[in-house]
């Protein structure tokens, strides 16, 4: 089993910044990808950003240039630096970890609320 603990959400004004963290622990042999997804009220969960162990990143078009994903593989931790936040970024943000296993196992965090409002 793998446990994911997220932190860093909260209330911020438009134009502000937040940094999300997600630490993975448990039966981790090798992590392939770590990332963030979000779900706004009434909408489907969507990809925000992911980063593989090879360094490849993938961002949603809506966050490119504003959000930056990074990893500390020694600590099995992934970060999401969010700048220039907009009200439409308001959502529950979920950490996601994909293990380099066969079959491939995926784990989700419990979610952290990000609210962008004046």
DSSP file (Angstrom, degrees, kcal/mol; ACC not computed):
  #  RESIDUE AA STRUCTURE BP1 BP2  ACC     N-H-->O    O-->H-N    N-H-->O    O-->H-N    TCO  KAPPA ALPHA  PHI   PSI    X-CA   Y-CA   Z-CA
    1    1 A X              0   0    0      0, 0.0    26,-3.3     0, 0.0     2,-0.4   0.000 360.0 360.0 360.0 148.4    0.0    0.0    0.0
    2    2 A X  E     -A   26   0A   0     24,-0.2     2,-0.4    25,-0.1    24,-0.2  -0.980 360.0-156.8-123.0 133.1    1.0    3.6   -0.7
    3    3 A X  E     -A   25   0A   0     22,-3.1    22,-2.4    -2,-0.4     2,-0.5  -0.904   3.9-161.1-110.2 138.6   -0.1    6.6    1.3
    4    4 A X  E     -A   24   0A   0     -2,-0.4     2,-0.5   104,-0.3   106,-0.5  -0.977   2.6-167.8-120.5 127.6   -0.2   10.1    0.0
    5    5 A X  E     -A   23   0A   0     18,-2.2    18,-2.4    -2,-0.5     2,-0.3  -0.960   9.3-165.1-119.2 117.6   -0.3   13.1    2.2
    6    6 A X  E     +A   22   0A   0     -2,-0.5     2,-0.3    16,-0.2    16,-0.2  -0.669  12.5 166.0-100.3 153.5   -1.1   16.5    0.6
    7    7 A X  E     +A   21   0A   0     14,-2.2    14,-2.7    -2,-0.3   105,-0.1  -0.979  40.1  67.0-155.8 163.1   -0.6   19.9    2.0
    8    8 A X        +     0   0    0     -2,-0.3    11,-0.4     1,-0.3    14,-0.0   0.348  60.2 130.2 108.6  -5.9   -0.5   23.6    1.0
    9    9 A X        +     0   0    0     12,-0.1     2,-0.3     9,-0.1    -1,-0.3  -0.173  25.1 113.5 -72.4 173.5   -4.1   24.3   -0.1
   10   10 A X  E     -d  114   0B   0    103,-1.1   105,-2.8   102,-0.1     2,-0.5  -0.985  62.9 -45.6 158.8-165.7   -6.0   27.3    1.1
   11   11 A X  E     +d  115   0B   0     -2,-0.3     2,-0.3   103,-0.2   105,-0.2  -0.857  52.9 167.5-102.7 131.6   -7.7   30.6    0.2
   12   12 A X  E     -d  116   0B   0    103,-2.6   105,-2.1    -2,-0.5     2,-0.1  -0.987  33.4-112.8-142.7 150.6   -5.8   33.1   -1.9
   13   13 A X    >   -     0   0    0     -2,-0.3     3,-2.4   103,-0.2    72,-0.2  -0.457  51.1 -80.6 -78.6 154.7   -6.7   36.2   -3.8
   14   14 A X  T 3  S+     0   0    0      1,-0.3    72,-0.2    -2,-0.1    -1,-0.1  -0.290 121.2  27.7 -53.9 137.1   -6.5   36.4   -7.6
   15   15 A X  T 3  S+     0   0    0     70,-3.3    69,-0.6     1,-0.3    -1,-0.3   0.288 100.4 117.5  90.6  -9.9   -3.0   36.9   -8.8
   16   16 A X    <   -     0   0    0     -3,-2.4    69,-2.3    69,-0.2     2,-0.3  -0.077  56.8-121.7 -82.8-175.0   -1.6   35.2   -5.7
   17   17 A X        +     0   0    0     66,-0.2     2,-0.3    67,-0.2    66,-0.2  -0.932  21.1 179.8-131.8 151.8    0.5   32.1   -5.3
   18   18 A X  E     - B   0  82A   0     64,-2.1    64,-3.3    -2,-0.3     2,-0.5  -0.978  15.8-147.2-143.7 154.1    0.3   28.7   -3.5
   19   19 A X  E     - B   0  81A   0    -11,-0.4     2,-0.3    -2,-0.3    62,-0.2  -0.977  13.0-159.5-126.4 119.0    2.6   25.7   -3.3
   20   20 A X  E     - B   0  80A   0     60,-2.6    60,-2.2    -2,-0.5     2,-0.3  -0.726   6.8-166.3 -95.3 145.4    1.1   22.3   -2.9
   21   21 A X  E     -AB   7  79A   0    -14,-2.7   -14,-2.2    -2,-0.3     2,-0.4  -0.960   7.8-172.8-129.0 149.4    3.1   19.3   -1.6
   22   22 A X  E     -AB   6  78A   0     56,-1.8    56,-2.3    -2,-0.3     2,-0.5  -0.933   5.8-164.8-144.5 118.4    2.4   15.6   -1.7
   23   23 A X  E     -AB   5  77A   0    -18,-2.4   -18,-2.2    -2,-0.4     2,-0.4  -0.896   8.1-153.1-107.7 129.7    4.6   13.0    0.1
   24   24 A X  E     +A    4   0A   0     52,-2.8     2,-0.3    -2,-0.5   -20,-0.2  -0.805  20.6 165.5-101.6 140.6    4.3    9.4   -0.7
   25   25 A X  E     +A    3   0A   0    -22,-2.4   -22,-3.1    -2,-0.4     2,-0.4  -0.950  31.4  51.5-145.9 166.0    5.1    6.6    1.8
   26   26 A X  E    S+A    2   0A   0     -2,-0.3     2,-2.2   -24,-0.2   -24,-0.2  -0.861 102.8   6.5 112.4-144.3    4.6    2.9    2.2
   27   27 A X  S    S+     0   0    0    -26,-3.3     2,-0.6    -2,-0.4   -25,-0.1  -0.466  78.1 156.7 -82.7  72.2    5.3    0.1   -0.2
   28   28 A X        +     0   0    0     -2,-2.2     3,-0.1     1,-0.2    -2,-0.1  -0.878  13.4 160.6-104.0 118.0    7.1    2.1   -2.8
   29   29 A X  S    S-     0   0    0     -2,-0.6     2,-0.3     1,-0.3    -1,-0.2   0.830  74.0 -15.0 -98.3 -48.2    9.5    0.3   -5.1
   30   30 A X        -     0   0    0      0, 0.0    70,-3.2     0, 0.0     2,-0.5  -0.887  60.0-143.1-161.0 126.7    9.8    2.7   -7.9
   31   31 A X  E     -E   99   0B   0     -2,-0.3    68,-0.3    68,-0.3     3,-0.1  -0.812  13.6-177.8 -95.4 125.9    7.7    5.7   -8.9
   32   32 A X  E     +     0   0B   0     66,-2.5    21,-2.1    -2,-0.5     2,-0.4   0.931  68.5   5.6 -83.2 -54.7    7.1    6.3  -12.6
   33   33 A X  E     -EF  98  52B   0     65,-1.8    65,-2.9    19,-0.2     2,-0.4  -0.978  54.9-169.8-136.8 145.8    5.0    9.4  -12.5
   34   34 A X  E     +EF  97  51B   0     17,-2.3    17,-2.6    -2,-0.4     2,-0.3  -0.981  27.6 139.8-128.7 144.9    3.8   11.9  -10.0
   35   35 A X  E     -EF  96  50B   0     61,-2.5    61,-2.6    -2,-0.4     2,-0.4  -0.953  40.8-104.5-166.8-175.4    1.3   14.6  -10.6
   36   36 A X  E     +EF  95  49B   0     13,-3.2    12,-2.7    -2,-0.3    13,-1.8  -0.984  22.4 179.8-131.6 138.4   -1.7   16.7   -9.8
   37   37 A X  E     -EF  94  47B   0     57,-2.6    57,-3.2    -2,-0.4     2,-0.3  -0.863  12.1-154.9-125.4 163.9   -5.3   16.6  -10.9
   38   38 A X  E     -EF  93  46B   0      8,-2.5     8,-3.0    -2,-0.3     2,-0.4  -0.983   8.5-160.2-142.0 155.9   -8.2   18.9   -9.9
   39   39 A X  E     -E   92   0B   0     53,-2.1    53,-2.2    -2,-0.3     2,-0.2  -0.951   8.2-162.8-139.0 116.9  -11.9   18.7   -9.8
   40   40 A X    >   -     0   0    0      4,-0.4     3,-2.3    -2,-0.4    51,-0.1  -0.597  45.6 -75.2 -91.1 158.1  -14.1   21.8   -9.6
   41   41 A X  T 3  S+     0   0    0      1,-0.3    -1,-0.1    -2,-0.2     3,-0.1  -0.282 119.1   6.9 -55.4 129.6  -17.8   21.6   -8.5
   42   42 A X  T 3  S+     0   0    0      1,-0.3     2,-0.3    -3,-0.1    -1,-0.3   0.515 113.8  99.8  78.4   4.5  -19.9   20.1  -11.2
   43   43 A X  S <  S-     0   0    0     -3,-2.3    -1,-0.3     1,-0.0     2,-0.1  -0.808  75.0-103.1-122.2 162.8  -17.0   19.2  -13.4
   44   44 A X        -     0   0    0     -2,-0.3    -4,-0.4     1,-0.1     2,-0.2  -0.436  46.7 -91.9 -78.9 156.6  -14.9   16.1  -14.1
   45   45 A X        -     0   0    0     -6,-0.2     2,-0.3    -2,-0.1    -6,-0.2  -0.480  51.6-168.1 -66.4 137.2  -11.5   15.6  -12.6
   46   46 A X  E     -F   38   0B   0     -8,-3.0    -8,-2.5    -2,-0.2     2,-0.2  -0.936  24.8-100.7-132.0 153.1   -8.8   16.9  -15.0
   47   47 A X  E     +F   37   0B   0     -2,-0.3   -10,-0.3   -10,-0.2     3,-0.1  -0.467  32.7 173.6 -68.8 138.2   -5.1   16.7  -15.3
   48   48 A X  E     -     0   0B   0    -12,-2.7    12,-2.5     1,-0.3     2,-0.3   0.742  64.1 -28.8-105.8 -56.2   -3.1   19.7  -14.1
   49   49 A X  E     -FG  36  59B   0    -13,-1.8   -13,-3.2    10,-0.2     2,-0.3  -0.964  53.2-171.2-163.1 145.2    0.5   18.5  -14.4
   50   50 A X  E     -FG  35  58B   0      8,-2.0     8,-2.0    -2,-0.3     2,-0.4  -0.965   4.1-163.9-136.8 156.7    2.5   15.4  -14.3
   51   51 A X  E     -FG  34  57B   0    -17,-2.6   -17,-2.3    -2,-0.3     6,-0.2  -0.981  12.1-146.5-142.5 129.1    6.2   14.6  -14.2
   52   52 A X  E >   -F   33   0B   0      4,-2.5     3,-1.6    -2,-0.4   -19,-0.2  -0.367  32.3-105.8 -88.7 170.6    7.8   11.2  -14.9
   53   53 A X  T 3  S+     0   0    0    -21,-2.1   -20,-0.1     1,-0.3    -1,-0.1   0.701 122.0  59.5 -68.4 -17.3   11.0    9.8  -13.4
   54   54 A X  T 3  S-     0   0    0    -22,-0.3    -1,-0.3     2,-0.1   -21,-0.1   0.497 122.4-106.3 -86.5  -4.4   12.7   10.6  -16.7
   55   55 A X    <   +     0   0    0     -3,-1.6     2,-0.2     1,-0.3    -2,-0.1   0.385  69.9 144.6  98.6  -3.9   11.9   14.2  -16.2
   56   56 A X        -     0   0    0     -5,-0.0    -4,-2.5     1,-0.0     2,-0.3  -0.490  30.6-161.4 -71.5 136.7    9.1   14.6  -18.8
   57   57 A X  E     -G   51   0B   0     -6,-0.2     2,-0.4    -2,-0.2    -6,-0.2  -0.861  12.5-167.4-119.5 154.8    6.4   17.0  -17.9
   58   58 A X  E     -G   50   0B   0     -8,-2.0    -8,-2.0    -2,-0.3     2,-0.4  -0.982  10.1-174.5-141.5 127.1    2.9   17.5  -19.1
   59   59 A X  E     -G   49   0B   0     -2,-0.4   -10,-0.2   -10,-0.2     2,-0.2  -0.920  30.2-111.4-122.7 147.0    0.7   20.5  -18.3
   60   60 A X    >>  -     0   0    0    -12,-2.5     3,-1.7    -2,-0.4     4,-1.0  -0.509  33.4-120.9 -65.7 144.2   -2.9   21.4  -18.9
   61   61 A X  G >4 S+     0   0    0      1,-0.3     3,-0.5     2,-0.2    -1,-0.1   0.851 110.5  62.7 -56.4 -34.5   -3.0   24.3  -21.4
   62   62 A X  G 34 S+     0   0    0      1,-0.2    -1,-0.3     3,-0.0   -14,-0.0   0.662 110.8  36.3 -69.0 -15.8   -4.9   26.4  -18.9
   63   63 A X  G X> S+     0   0    0     -3,-1.7     4,-2.3   -15,-0.2     3,-2.3   0.478  81.8 126.2-116.0  -4.9   -2.0   26.3  -16.4
   64   64 A X  T << S+     0   0    0     -4,-1.0     4,-0.1    -3,-0.5    -3,-0.0  -0.301  81.4  15.8 -58.7 134.1    1.0   26.5  -18.8
   65   65 A X  T 34 S+     0   0    0      2,-0.4    -1,-0.3     1,-0.1     3,-0.1   0.287 126.1  59.1  85.5 -11.3    3.3   29.4  -17.8
   66   66 A X  T <4 S+     0   0    0     -3,-2.3    17,-1.9     1,-0.2     2,-0.3   0.703  98.4  51.6-115.7 -35.9    1.7   29.8  -14.4
   67   67 A X  E  <  -C   82   0A   0     -4,-2.3    -2,-0.4    15,-0.2     2,-0.4  -0.800  59.8-166.4-108.8 147.3    2.2   26.4  -12.7
   68   68 A X  E     -C   81   0A   0     13,-2.3    13,-2.9    -2,-0.3     2,-0.4  -0.991   6.0-155.5-134.6 127.2    5.4   24.4  -12.2
   69   69 A X  E     +C   80   0A   0     -2,-0.4     2,-0.3    11,-0.2    11,-0.2  -0.802  19.0 170.3-100.0 142.2    5.6   20.8  -11.1
   70   70 A X  E     -C   79   0A   0      9,-1.8     9,-3.0    -2,-0.4     2,-0.4  -0.968  16.8-147.3-145.9 161.4    8.7   19.4   -9.5
   71   71 A X  E     -C   78   0A   0     -2,-0.3     2,-0.5     7,-0.2     7,-0.2  -0.969  12.8-158.8-132.6 146.5    9.8   16.3   -7.7
   72   72 A X  E > > -C   77   0A   0      5,-3.0     5,-1.9    -2,-0.4     3,-1.2  -0.881  16.7-176.7-116.9  94.0   12.2   15.3   -4.9
   73   73 A X  G > 5S+     0   0    0     -2,-0.5     3,-0.5     1,-0.3    -1,-0.1   0.786  78.1  63.0 -67.6 -26.6   12.7   11.7   -5.6
   74   74 A X  G 3 5S+     0   0    0      1,-0.2    -1,-0.3    -3,-0.1    -2,-0.0   0.806 116.3  31.8 -65.3 -27.2   14.8   11.1   -2.5
   75   75 A X  G < 5S-     0   0    0     -3,-1.2   -51,-0.3     2,-0.2    -1,-0.2   0.289 106.3-123.8-111.5   7.0   11.8   12.1   -0.4
   76   76 A X  T < 5 +     0   0    0     -3,-0.5   -52,-2.8    -4,-0.4     2,-0.4   0.911  65.7 140.6  50.2  46.6    9.1   10.7   -2.8
   77   77 A X  E   < -BC  23  72A   0     -5,-1.9    -5,-3.0   -54,-0.2     2,-0.4  -0.944  38.8-162.6-125.6 141.0    7.5   14.1   -2.8
   78   78 A X  E     -BC  22  71A   0    -56,-2.3   -56,-1.8    -2,-0.4     2,-0.3  -0.953   8.9-161.9-122.0 143.9    6.0   16.1   -5.6
   79   79 A X  E     -BC  21  70A   0     -9,-3.0    -9,-1.8    -2,-0.4     2,-0.4  -0.876  10.2-159.5-122.9 153.9    5.3   19.9   -5.5
   80   80 A X  E     -BC  20  69A   0    -60,-2.2   -60,-2.6    -2,-0.3     2,-0.6  -0.911   8.0-161.2-133.9 108.4    3.1   22.2   -7.5
   81   81 A X  E     -BC  19  68A   0    -13,-2.9   -13,-2.3    -2,-0.4     2,-0.6  -0.802  11.5-166.2 -88.5 120.0    4.0   25.8   -7.5
   82   82 A X  E     +BC  18  67A   0    -64,-3.3   -64,-2.1    -2,-0.6     2,-0.3  -0.931  11.1 173.3-115.3 115.4    1.0   27.8   -8.6
   83   83 A X        +     0   0    0    -17,-1.9   -66,-0.2    -2,-0.6   -67,-0.2  -0.752  59.3  23.5-115.6 164.2    1.4   31.5   -9.5
   84   84 A X  S    S-     0   0    0    -69,-0.6    -1,-0.2    -2,-0.3   -67,-0.2   0.901  84.4-160.1  49.4  48.0   -0.9   34.1  -11.0
   85   85 A X        -     0   0    0    -69,-2.3   -70,-3.3    -3,-0.2     2,-0.3  -0.253   7.5-158.6 -65.3 145.6   -3.9   32.2   -9.7
   86   86 A X    >   -     0   0    0    -72,-0.2     3,-2.3   -71,-0.1     4,-0.2  -0.841  31.8-109.9-120.6 156.5   -7.3   32.8  -11.2
   87   87 A X  G >  S+     0   0    0     -2,-0.3     3,-1.8     1,-0.3    29,-0.3   0.843 117.5  63.4 -54.8 -32.4  -10.8   32.2   -9.8
   88   88 A X  G 3  S+     0   0    0      1,-0.3    -1,-0.3   -48,-0.0   -48,-0.0   0.558  88.6  69.4 -72.8  -5.4  -11.2   29.4  -12.3
   89   89 A X  G <  S+     0   0    0     -3,-2.3    -1,-0.3    27,-0.1     2,-0.2   0.526  71.2 120.2 -83.2  -6.4   -8.3   27.5  -10.6
   90   90 A X    <   +     0   0    0     -3,-1.8     2,-0.3    -4,-0.2    25,-0.2  -0.416  41.1 105.8 -61.8 124.6  -10.6   27.0   -7.7
   91   91 A X  E    S- H   0 114B   0     23,-2.0    23,-2.7    -2,-0.2     2,-0.6  -0.970  76.1 -78.6-178.1 171.9  -11.0   23.2   -7.2
   92   92 A X  E     -EH  39 113B   0    -53,-2.2   -53,-2.1    -2,-0.3     2,-0.5  -0.872  47.3-146.5 -89.3 127.3  -10.0   20.3   -5.1
   93   93 A X  E     -EH  38 112B   0     19,-3.1    19,-2.0    -2,-0.6     2,-0.4  -0.847  12.2-161.6-102.2 128.7   -6.5   19.3   -6.1
   94   94 A X  E     -E   37   0B   0    -57,-3.2   -57,-2.6    -2,-0.5     2,-0.3  -0.913  12.5-136.0-114.7 132.0   -5.5   15.6   -5.9
   95   95 A X  E     -E   36   0B   0     -2,-0.4    14,-2.3   -59,-0.2     2,-0.4  -0.615  22.6-163.4 -79.8 143.9   -2.1   14.1   -5.9
   96   96 A X  E     -EI  35 108B   0    -61,-2.6   -61,-2.5    -2,-0.3     2,-0.4  -0.997   9.0-173.0-134.9 134.5   -1.5   11.1   -8.1
   97   97 A X  E     -EI  34 107B   0     10,-2.3    10,-2.6    -2,-0.4     2,-0.5  -0.995   4.8-165.8-129.2 131.1    1.3    8.6   -8.1
   98   98 A X  E     -EI  33 106B   0    -65,-2.9   -66,-2.5    -2,-0.4   -65,-1.8  -0.972  17.1-142.8-116.3 122.3    1.9    5.9  -10.7
   99   99 A X  E     -E   31   0B   0      6,-2.8     2,-1.7    -2,-0.5   -68,-0.3  -0.513  18.4-120.4 -84.5 151.8    4.3    3.1   -9.8
  100  100 A X  S    S+     0   0    0    -70,-3.2     2,-0.3    -2,-0.2     4,-0.1  -0.589  73.1 120.4 -87.3  74.0    6.7    1.4  -12.2
  101  101 A X        -     0   0    0     -2,-1.7     2,-0.5     4,-0.1   -69,-0.0  -0.862  68.2 -94.2-132.9 165.1    5.2   -2.0  -11.6
  102  102 A X  S    S+     0   0    0     -2,-0.3     2,-0.2     2,-0.1    -2,-0.1  -0.968 120.4  29.1-124.7 113.9    3.5   -4.7  -13.7
  103  103 A X  S    S-     0   0    0     -2,-0.5     2,-0.4     0, 0.0    -1,-0.1   0.608 112.4-118.2 -68.8 165.5    0.6   -4.3  -13.6
  104  104 A X        -     0   0    0     -2,-0.2     2,-0.4    -4,-0.1    -4,-0.1  -0.596  27.1-152.5 -78.1 126.3    0.8   -0.5  -13.1
  105  105 A X        -     0   0    0     -2,-0.4    -6,-2.8    -6,-0.2     2,-0.4  -0.811   7.4-163.4-102.2 140.8   -0.6    0.7   -9.8
  106  106 A X  E     -I   98   0B   0     -2,-0.4     2,-0.3    -8,-0.2    -8,-0.2  -0.970   4.0-168.2-124.7 138.3   -2.0    4.2   -9.3
  107  107 A X  E     -I   97   0B   0    -10,-2.6   -10,-2.3    -2,-0.4     2,-0.4  -0.930   4.8-154.1-127.6 150.8   -2.7    5.9   -6.0
  108  108 A X  E     -I   96   0B   0     -2,-0.3  -104,-0.3   -12,-0.2   -12,-0.2  -0.935  12.5-130.8-123.9 145.3   -4.6    9.1   -5.2
  109  109 A X        -     0   0    0    -14,-2.3  -104,-0.1    -2,-0.4     3,-0.1  -0.286  33.6-104.8 -80.0 176.7   -4.4   11.5   -2.3
  110  110 A X        -     0   0    0   -106,-0.5   -16,-0.1     1,-0.1    -1,-0.1   0.636  63.8-111.6 -81.0 -13.8   -7.4   12.7   -0.3
  111  111 A X        -     0   0    0      1,-0.1     2,-0.4   -18,-0.0   -17,-0.2   0.141  20.5-130.9  97.8 146.3   -7.4   16.1   -2.0
  112  112 A X  E     - H   0  93B   0    -19,-2.0   -19,-3.1  -105,-0.1     2,-0.3  -1.000  23.0-120.9-135.2 135.0   -6.7   19.6   -0.8
  113  113 A X  E     - H   0  92B   0     -2,-0.4  -103,-1.1   -21,-0.2     2,-0.5  -0.558  23.2-171.9 -80.6 131.4   -9.0   22.6   -1.4
  114  114 A X  E     -dH  10  91B   0    -23,-2.7   -23,-2.0    -2,-0.3     2,-0.5  -0.990   5.7-176.3-119.8 122.0   -7.7   25.6   -3.4
  115  115 A X  E     -d   11   0B   0   -105,-2.8  -103,-2.6    -2,-0.5     2,-0.7  -0.977   9.5-167.3-122.7 124.2   -9.9   28.6   -3.5
  116  116 A X  E     +d   12   0B   0     -2,-0.5     2,-0.3   -29,-0.3  -103,-0.2  -0.927  34.4 131.7-112.3 109.4   -9.1   31.7   -5.4
  117  117 A X              0   0    0   -105,-2.1    -2,-0.1    -2,-0.7   -31,-0.0  -0.995 360.0 360.0-158.1 147.7  -11.3   34.6   -4.5
  118  118 A X              0   0    0     -2,-0.3  -105,-0.1  -105,-0.2    -1,-0.1   0.421 360.0 360.0 -93.8 360.0  -11.2   38.2   -3.5
